[in-house]
């Protein structure tokens, strides 16, 4: 069992930045793909970004390409999502996933609200 704890969410003005963190309780983290997903009220969960275990390959949802950066520090069993140029439509609960959406592990989510 792997526990994931997200942090770093909050309220930010449009155009601002936030950095989310996802701390894993087990070193199995370093052998698994990691991803960030988000879900806004009334909408389906959507992919934000994924990263391979070594960190050499990343993938981004179309709506965040060029604005968000996913990274990981396997020595700390922690993943990150750096978000720039935030827009109101980025408002959602952001979830960390390790090991895939079907059979992997999920965090409890962290709220990101972009509003003036």
Secondary structure, DSSP 8 states (H G I E B T S, - for coil): ---EEEE--EEE-TT--EEEEEEESSGGGGGS-EEEEEE-TTS--EEEEEE-TTS--EEE-TTTTTTEEEEEEGGGTEEEEEE-S--GGG-EEEEEEES-TTTSEE---EEEEE--
